[in-house]
């Protein structure tokens, strides 16, 4: 499957019940939203149910205030025999102005499983455009801390 077809984007309105004592999104909620969107991207790619196997380092760069929107973007940038690597970025978005800034980034690994919950093979990832190659290179560099 082509990399660009794996892109998933979702938004969550940060409500008081999502917040910590500083009225910003609790990190656990942000991770939950990222994991869901990442799994959707992995499943779109694999054509199978995918479960979280590993979360790389998570960098919380800036907070998301109550009333702002958490915009989560994900795409598959690498695939193994049964595993799928997904880049996840979260942004703080002001819906009134369209302004957004990155708040969180990480790289998750999912494993495709069959009906018996046994790991199953995934298709080969293809990169068919300059944009897809740029996204893949950005993900690989970010995952390696470059």
N, C-alpha and C positions, 0 to 999 in steps of 0.2 A: 504494500500500500504506500502511496505517496505521502511524504511528511506533511504537506499542507492540509491534507484531508483529515489529519488527526487533531487539528486545532479545535479547542473547546474554550469558550469564554462564558463566565457566569458572574452574576452580581448578587451581593447580599447587602441589604440595608442594615447598618449597625444600629441596633436598638439597645436601650438600657439593659435588657436581660443578657446581652452579649458582652457587656462591659465589665471592666475591673473597677477598683475603687478610684481610679483616675479618670473615669468616664471615657476610656478608650477601649477598643476591641481587645478582649482577653486573648492572649496568644493561643490558647487551646482551641478557641473558636476559629481563629484564622487557620490553624493547622487542619481542623476538621473540614473547613470549606475547601482548602487546597487539596486535601486527600480525596474528597468527593469528585472534584473537577479533574484531578489527575487520573483517577480510576475511570472516569468517563472517556477520557482521551485514550487511555490504554485499551479499554474495551472496544472502542470504535476501531482502533488499529487491529487488535487481535481477533475480533469477531468472537470472543469468548469472555466469560466472566474473569475479571482480574482482581487479585488481592494484593494488598500492600506487603512488600517484602522488606523494604529498607527505605529510610529517609536519610538523605545526606544532611550535612550541616544546614541549619535553618538560620538565616540572617534576618532579624527584625530590625530594619533600618530606621523606621519612623512609625509613629502610632497612627491609628485610624480612629478619629473622634466619633462619638455617638452622633448620629444624624448624617454622617458621611456614608458613602457606599464603598464596600470592598469589591473591587473588580479583580477576578481571578482568571488568569490566562494559562493554558497548558497546551503542550504539544509533545509528541513522541519524537525523540532525536536519535535513538539507538535501540536496536533489538537484538536479543540473543536467541537461543533455541526456544526457551520458554519464558524469557523475561523481556520486559519492556521498560526503557528508561524515559522518564517524562520530566521536562523542565516546567517548573511552576513559578509564576510571578504574581504577586498581589500588589495592587495599586489602591491608593486612596483616591476616590473620585468624588468631585462635587458636581452633582447632576445639574445644578442651576447654571454652572459656567462651563462644564465639560472639562475643567482642569483636573488633571490627575498626576500623581507622582508615585513611583514605586515605593512600597513599604516593606515587602518581604520577598525573599527568593529562596528556592530550594530545588533539589533534584530527587525525585522519588523513583524507586524501582518497584514494579508490579510483576506478578507472576500470573500467567494465564492458567486457568484450571478448567477441567471438563466437569461433566455431571457428577462424577465420582470424587470430585475435589482433588484430582490428581493433576500435576502439572502437564500441560499440553503445549505442543509447538505453536509458534506464532509465525506469521508471514515475514517475508523479507521487507525491510524498509527501503523505499526508493526515494531519491532526491532528484527531482526533475526540473528544477528551476533555480535561478540565481537567488531568489528570495529564500527558498527552502535550504539551499546550501549555506546561506548567511545565517539562518536560524540554527541550523545544525552546528556550525562552527562556533557560534555564540554559546550554545549550550555546552559543547565539549570544553571550551575555554573556561566557562564559568564553573563547571563541575570540577575542573582541575585547579581552580583558584587563580587562573591567569587573568 
